[in-house]
Amino acid sequence: MDETLPPLKMVTSGLQHVAAMYAGVVAPPMIVGPAVGLDAKDTAFLMGASLFTAGIATLLQTLGFWKVGARLPFVNGVSFAGVTPMVAIGKDRGADGLIVIFGAIIVASLLGLVVTPYFSKLVRFFPPVVTGTVITLIGVSLLPVAFDWAQGGSAAGADRGSMRDLGMAGLTLLIVLVLRKVLRGFLQQIAILLGLVAGTLIAVPLGMTNLDAIRGAGLVGFPTPFHFGAPHFEAAAIVSMCVVMLVCMTESTADMLALGKIVERPAGRRTILGGLRADTVGSAISPLFNGFMCSAFAQNIGLVAMTKVRSRFVVATGGGILVLLGLCPVLASVIALVPLPVLGGAGIVLFGSVAASGVQTLASAALEKGENALIVAVALGIGLIPIAAPDFYHAFPKDLMVIFDSGISTGCVVAIALNLAFNHLGAKESSPPVPETDSVLSTVQG
């Protein structure tokens, strides 16, 4: 893990990590930006800021300083867990919703930093039955966004859901599936990006591309701190993002355990604490540069396992590339050229993969034992209310709607509460604590 490779291999391997997670980094700002009423240019700025802050967070994880950073080949980027709550916070507020989102992220991240020393002791309250439910809800909650894109988005007006838009979405989806089937290695890893490029090229002669974002975009730029205004702090938004922070910390802990096993350096408590500190510090810094909450990217763990390239300096190189991409507004603006129907077709794969990851986690949750199946059933049912019945909570106080409008937040709270009630209260056995040192993997996994 501490090996430095020849420069060319270092750069190309780092680029591969960027390619594997690029779509995941730019997708959240592409959702949140239009949701709060940003135009194409400001949405492109938001995407560039997300790339920049993801690079900083990745450098914190891989290189680290003092007691911050897991020092594993660990990629950090914008967490999908925060998308639905952020849309709920920013809804009907316009661009002012962003400053409320940024304020909530800063507070939630700093509180997360404070609790990191104690969080490892709480890991046993977040078993696969809880994390799997939450990850599944994240994917399912995002799928309606892909469907909206496929129809052309709200700006499509009377043409919303036209055969042209739906046909382009279906064609993009087909292209991505074919590429995943026929390509191998690195090209297979970037099948979604290749599908987006192919779909956009096909859409150009049909007049479906929007050049507004790229016009006037400079070759070099910097994500101006507080570009949208100083952060604003609201209690309900902070509570909602605190729940998201707990979800992110849980995901990162699970990913560190998995990655430690892959690189044959088991992640003990010190590694987990360092990694969680990097998560929370990176997330606290991110809003200063107009970015969102950062967390682990599981797809890059799969890339480490597949390529056998374990060097953390390779991933750090990828983090440096992300920073450079964030400093180049033209590159960020190019993403805004992709028509919404094309994004919708690829989004079905991207967001569906998140849900599939949750299902995979649930497969290891021993649903046949005790009341685990009941926990999943109730948590999923309540978590899906905002999607299936958007007006369900219309009589609740407006401040609480920020929390209840997010199925991820409510589903997570329900899953944790039911897991405590059925699997911990009155239980005779408890899970052993995570070890202080990084030596005993079986104990850590326990």
C-alpha positions in Angstrom: 0.0 0.0 0.0 2.9 2.4 0.5 4.6 1.6 -2.8 5.1 4.4 -5.3 4.8 3.2 -9.0 6.5 4.7 -12.1 4.9 8.0 -13.1 3.1 6.8 -16.2 1.5 3.9 -14.3 0.7 6.1 -11.4 -1.2 8.6 -13.6 -3.0 6.0 -15.7 -4.0 3.9 -12.6 -5.2 7.1 -10.9 -7.2 8.1 -14.0 -8.9 4.7 -13.8 -10.1 5.4 -10.3 -11.4 8.8 -11.4 -13.2 7.2 -14.3 -14.8 4.6 -12.0 -16.2 7.3 -9.7 -16.6 10.3 -11.9 -20.3 9.8 -12.7 -21.0 9.2 -9.0 -19.4 12.5 -8.1 -21.2 14.7 -10.6 -24.6 13.0 -10.3 -25.6 14.6 -6.9 -25.0 18.2 -8.0 -26.8 17.4 -11.3 -29.8 16.5 -9.2 -29.6 19.1 -6.5 -28.8 22.0 -8.8 -31.9 21.9 -11.0 -34.0 21.0 -7.9 -33.2 24.3 -6.3 -33.6 26.2 -9.5 -30.0 26.7 -10.7 -29.5 27.3 -14.4 -27.1 25.2 -16.5 -24.1 27.5 -15.8 -24.5 27.4 -12.0 -25.1 23.7 -12.0 -21.9 23.2 -13.9 -20.1 25.3 -11.3 -21.6 23.1 -8.6 -20.3 20.0 -10.4 -16.8 21.5 -10.6 -16.9 22.3 -6.9 -17.9 18.7 -6.2 -15.0 17.4 -8.2 -12.6 19.8 -6.4 -13.8 18.9 -2.9 -13.9 15.1 -3.7 -10.2 15.4 -4.6 -9.4 17.2 -1.3 -11.3 14.5 0.7 -9.5 11.7 -1.2 -6.1 13.3 -0.4 -7.1 13.5 3.2 -7.9 9.8 3.3 -4.9 8.5 1.4 -2.1 10.8 2.5 -3.6 12.0 5.8 -2.1 14.2 8.5 -1.7 13.7 12.3 -4.6 11.4 13.2 -6.7 12.2 10.2 -7.0 9.7 7.3 -7.2 5.9 7.0 -4.1 5.9 4.8 -5.7 3.2 2.7 -6.4 3.3 -1.1 -9.7 4.8 -0.2 -11.6 7.2 -2.5 -14.0 9.8 -1.1 -16.7 11.7 -3.1 -20.1 13.2 -2.8 -22.4 10.8 -0.9 -25.7 9.7 -2.5 -27.2 9.4 0.9 -27.6 13.2 1.2 -29.3 13.8 -2.2 -32.9 13.2 -1.2 -32.7 15.2 2.1 -30.9 18.0 0.3 -33.6 18.2 -2.3 -36.2 18.3 0.4 -34.3 21.1 2.2 -33.8 23.2 -0.9 -37.3 22.6 -2.4 -39.3 25.8 -3.1 -36.4 28.0 -1.7 -34.5 28.5 -5.0 -30.8 29.1 -4.8 -31.2 30.2 -1.1 -31.9 26.5 -0.4 -28.2 25.8 -1.1 -26.9 28.1 1.8 -29.3 26.2 4.2 -27.9 22.9 2.9 -24.3 24.0 3.3 -24.9 25.3 6.8 -26.5 22.0 7.8 -23.6 20.0 6.3 -21.0 22.1 8.2 -22.8 21.6 11.6 -23.5 17.9 10.9 -19.8 17.3 9.9 -18.4 19.0 12.9 -20.7 17.0 15.2 -19.6 13.9 13.4 -16.0 14.8 14.0 -16.8 15.1 17.7 -18.5 11.7 18.0 -15.9 9.7 15.9 -14.0 8.4 19.0 -17.3 6.9 20.2 -18.7 5.8 16.9 -16.6 2.6 16.7 -18.4 1.5 19.9 -21.7 2.0 18.2 -20.9 0.0 15.0 -22.7 -3.0 16.4 -26.0 -1.0 16.2 -25.5 -0.7 12.4 -25.5 -4.3 11.2 -26.2 -5.3 7.6 -29.9 -5.4 8.3 -29.7 -1.6 9.0 -27.1 -0.6 6.5 -28.6 -2.7 3.7 -32.0 -1.2 4.3 -30.6 2.3 4.1 -28.5 1.8 1.0 -31.5 0.2 -0.7 -33.6 3.2 0.2 -30.9 5.5 -1.2 -31.0 3.8 -4.6 -34.8 3.5 -4.8 -35.3 7.1 -3.7 -33.0 8.3 -6.5 -34.7 6.3 -9.3 -37.6 8.7 -9.7 -34.9 11.4 -10.5 -33.7 9.2 -13.4 -37.3 8.7 -14.6 -37.8 12.5 -14.5 -34.6 13.0 -16.5 -35.8 10.4 -19.0 -38.9 12.5 -19.6 -36.9 15.6 -20.2 -37.2 17.2 -16.8 -39.6 19.8 -15.6 -38.3 22.3 -18.1 -39.6 20.2 -21.0 -43.1 21.7 -20.6 -45.7 20.3 -22.9 -43.1 18.0 -24.6 -42.4 16.2 -21.3 -42.3 12.5 -21.8 -42.2 12.7 -25.6 -41.3 9.7 -27.7 -38.1 11.4 -28.6 -37.0 11.9 -25.0 -38.1 8.4 -23.9 -36.5 6.9 -27.0 -33.2 8.6 -26.3 -33.3 7.4 -22.7 -34.0 3.9 -23.7 -31.2 4.0 -26.4 -28.7 5.3 -23.8 -29.7 2.5 -21.4 -29.3 -0.1 -24.2 -25.8 1.3 -25.2 -24.6 1.1 -21.5 -25.8 -2.5 -21.2 -24.2 -3.5 -24.5 -20.9 -1.8 -23.5 -20.9 -3.6 -20.2 -21.4 -6.9 -22.0 -18.8 -6.6 -24.8 -16.1 -4.5 -23.1 -13.5 -5.8 -20.7 -11.2 -4.3 -18.1 -10.8 -0.5 -17.9 -13.3 0.2 -20.7 -15.9 -1.9 -19.0 -15.5 0.1 -15.8 -16.3 3.4 -17.7 -19.2 1.9 -19.7 -21.6 4.5 -18.1 -19.3 7.4 -19.2 -19.0 5.9 -22.7 -22.7 5.5 -22.8 -23.2 9.2 -21.9 -20.8 10.3 -24.6 -22.4 8.1 -27.2 -25.9 9.3 -26.3 -24.9 12.9 -26.3 -23.3 12.6 -29.8 -26.5 11.0 -31.1 -28.6 13.8 -29.5 -26.5 16.6 -31.1 -28.1 16.4 -34.6 -31.5 16.1 -32.9 -31.1 19.5 -31.3 -31.2 18.1 -27.7 -28.0 19.5 -26.4 -27.7 22.7 -24.3 -24.7 24.9 -24.9 -25.5 27.6 -22.3 -23.2 26.2 -19.6 -20.1 26.0 -21.8 -20.4 29.5 -23.3 -18.1 31.8 -21.4 -16.6 29.0 -19.3 -12.9 29.6 -18.6 -10.1 27.1 -19.0 -8.9 27.8 -15.5 -11.1 28.8 -12.5 -11.4 28.3 -8.8 -14.6 27.4 -6.8 -15.0 30.7 -5.1 -15.7 30.2 -1.4 -19.4 30.8 -0.5 -20.2 31.5 -4.1 -24.0 31.3 -3.3 -23.8 33.2 -0.1 -22.8 32.6 3.6 -24.2 29.4 5.1 -27.5 29.7 6.9 -28.4 27.4 9.8 -31.8 25.9 10.4 -32.5 23.3 13.1 -34.6 20.9 11.0 -32.1 20.9 8.1 -29.3 20.2 10.6 -31.1 17.2 12.1 -31.8 15.8 8.7 -28.1 16.1 7.7 -27.0 14.6 11.0 -28.9 11.5 10.1 -27.1 11.5 6.7 -23.8 11.9 8.5 -24.5 8.8 10.6 -25.4 6.9 7.4 -22.1 8.0 5.8 -20.0 7.1 8.8 -21.6 3.7 8.8 -21.0 3.1 5.1 -17.4 4.3 5.5 -16.7 2.0 8.4 -18.1 -1.0 6.4 -16.0 0.0 3.4 -12.8 0.3 5.5 -13.3 -3.1 6.9 -13.8 -4.6 3.4 -10.9 -2.7 1.9 -8.6 -3.7 4.8 -9.3 -7.3 4.1 -8.6 -6.8 0.3 -5.3 -5.2 0.8 -4.4 -7.6 3.7 -4.0 -4.9 6.2 -7.0 -5.4 8.6 -8.6 -2.1 9.6 -8.6 -1.8 13.4 -10.1 1.0 15.5 -7.3 3.4 14.8 -7.6 3.1 11.1 -11.4 3.5 11.3 -11.1 6.5 13.6 -8.6 8.1 11.1 -10.9 7.4 8.2 -13.9 8.8 9.9 -12.0 11.9 10.9 -11.1 12.4 7.2 -14.7 11.9 6.2 -16.0 14.5 8.7 -13.1 17.0 8.1 -13.5 16.7 4.3 -17.3 17.1 4.6 -16.9 20.2 6.9 -14.5 21.8 4.4 -16.5 20.9 1.4 -19.4 23.5 1.8 -16.8 26.3 2.0 -16.0 25.6 -1.6 -19.7 24.9 -2.5 -19.4 21.1 -2.2 -21.5 18.5 -0.4 -21.0 15.8 2.2 -18.3 13.3 1.3 -18.1 9.6 2.0 -16.5 6.4 0.7 -17.0 5.2 -2.9 -17.5 1.5 -2.8 -17.0 1.0 -6.5 -13.4 2.0 -6.2 -12.9 -0.8 -3.6 -14.0 -3.2 -6.2 -11.5 -1.6 -8.6 -8.7 -2.2 -6.1 -9.8 -5.9 -5.8 -9.9 -6.3 -9.6 -6.7 -4.6 -10.6 -4.6 -5.7 -7.5 -3.1 -2.3 -7.5 -3.1 -1.5 -3.8 -0.9 1.6 -3.6 -2.6 4.4 -1.7 -0.4 6.9 -3.7 -2.2 5.8 -6.9 -5.5 6.8 -5.3 -3.9 10.0 -4.0 -2.9 10.7 -7.7 -6.6 10.2 -8.6 -7.5 12.7 -5.9 -5.0 15.2 -7.4 -6.6 14.7 -10.8 -10.0 15.4 -9.3 -8.7 18.7 -7.9 -7.4 19.7 -11.3 -10.7 18.8 -13.0 -12.4 21.0 -10.4 -10.1 23.9 -11.3 -11.1 23.6 -15.0 -14.6 25.0 -15.5 -14.7 24.0 -19.2 -14.4 20.3 -18.3 -17.1 20.6 -15.7 -19.3 22.5 -18.2 -18.9 19.7 -20.8 -20.9 17.4 -18.5 -23.8 19.9 -18.7 -24.0 19.3 -22.4 -25.4 15.9 -21.8 -29.2 16.0 -22.4 -31.5 15.0 -19.5 -33.0 12.0 -21.4 -29.5 10.7 -21.9 -28.7 11.2 -18.2 -32.0 9.4 -17.4 -31.1 6.3 -19.3 -27.7 6.1 -17.7 -29.2 7.1 -14.3 -31.4 4.0 -14.3 -28.2 1.9 -14.2 -26.3 4.2 -11.8 -29.1 4.6 -9.2 -30.3 1.0 -9.7 -26.8 -0.2 -8.9 -26.9 1.7 -5.6 -30.2 -0.2 -4.8 -28.7 -3.5 -5.9 -25.7 -2.8 -3.6 -28.2 -2.5 -0.7 -29.9 -5.7 -1.7 -26.5 -7.4 -1.8 -25.8 -6.2 1.8 -29.3 -7.4 2.9 -28.3 -10.9 1.5 -25.8 -11.1 4.3 -28.2 -9.8 7.0 -29.5 -13.2 8.1 -33.1 -12.3 7.3 -34.2 -15.8 8.3 -33.2 -15.2 11.9 -35.3 -13.5 14.5 -37.3 -10.4 13.3 -34.7 -9.2 10.8 -37.1 -9.6 7.9 -39.7 -7.6 9.9 -37.2 -4.8 10.5 -36.4 -4.6 6.8 -40.1 -4.7 5.8 -41.2 -1.9 8.1 -38.2 0.3 7.5 -38.5 0.0 3.8 -42.3 0.6 3.9 -41.9 3.8 5.9 -38.9 4.9 3.9 -40.9 4.6 0.6 -43.8 6.8 1.8 -42.4 10.0 0.4 -42.1 8.3 -3.0 -45.4 6.4 -3.1 -47.5 9.0 -1.3 -45.8 12.5 -1.5 -48.7 14.2 0.4 -48.7 11.7 3.2 -47.2 14.1 5.8 -49.0 17.2 4.5 -50.5 17.9 8.0 -47.2 17.9 9.8 -45.4 21.1 10.8 -43.4 22.6 7.9 -40.1 22.4 9.8 -40.5 18.6 10.3 -41.1 18.1 6.6 -37.4 18.4 5.9 -37.0 15.2 7.8 -40.1 13.3 6.8 -39.8 14.2 3.1 -36.7 12.1 3.1 -37.4 8.4 3.1 -33.7 7.8 3.7 -33.8 9.7 7.0 -37.0 8.2 8.3 -36.1 4.7 7.0 -32.7 4.9 8.7 -34.2 6.0 12.1 -36.9 3.2 11.9 -34.3 0.5 11.0 -32.0 1.5 13.9 -34.9 1.7 16.4 -36.4 -1.7 15.4 -32.9 -3.3 15.4 -32.4 -2.0 18.9 -35.8 -3.2 20.0 -35.6 -6.7 18.6 -31.8 -7.5 18.5 -30.3 -5.6 21.5 -32.8 -4.9 24.2 -32.7 -7.9 26.6 -30.2 -9.7 24.4 -27.8 -11.9 26.2 -24.9 -11.5 23.8 -23.3 -8.4 22.5 -20.8 -7.9 19.7 -17.2 -7.5 20.8 -15.7 -4.0 20.4 -13.5 -3.1 17.5 -9.8 -3.6 18.6 -7.6 -0.7 19.3 -4.9 -2.0 17.0 -5.1 -3.0 13.3 -4.3 -6.7 13.7 -7.3 -9.0 14.3 -9.7 -8.9 11.3 -12.1 -11.5 12.7 -12.7 -9.5 15.8 -13.2 -6.3 13.7 -15.8 -8.0 11.5 -17.5 -9.3 14.6 
